[in-house]
Amino acid sequence: MTAIADSNSIIRAYLATQATLTGLVGTRIYCPRLPENTTLPAVSFFTRGGTSTPYIPGMPEPSVQFDCWADNPMEARKVYDALYGSLQGIQNIS
């Protein structure tokens, strides 16, 4: 039986390679939640569920929630834009 990949670890590792995002948040990419007293800006995310695909049995399709944190809405929007840009069009990351 094939082990299921840890999607949270894969997402974290991928985001840590995205220069535009890490230029804003550094290494402050957390799962599943933001630690207390964290320096901002930062990103947190968690897998909130998902479904199995009928086309490939045993292959989950996780649903992930991302939260962008900053001292003000303008900075949070910059983090969001960098995160969004990092995630658009990617597939088959492992």
Stockholm file with secondary structure:
# STOCKHOLM 1.0

chainA/1-94         MTAIADSNSIIRAYLATQATLTGLVGTRIYCPRLPENTTLPAVSFFTRGGTSTPYIPGMPEPSVQFDCWADNPMEARKVYDALYGSLQGIQNIS
#=GR chainA/1-94 SS CCCCCCHHHHHHHHHTTCHHHHHHHTTCEESSSCCTTCCSSEEEEEEEEEEECSSSTTCEEEEEEEEEECSSHHHHHHHHHHHHHHHTTCCCCC
#=GC SS_cons        CCCCCCHHHHHHHHHTTCHHHHHHHTTCEESSSCCTTCCSSEEEEEEEEEEECSSSTTCEEEEEEEEEECSSHHHHHHHHHHHHHHHTTCCCCC
//
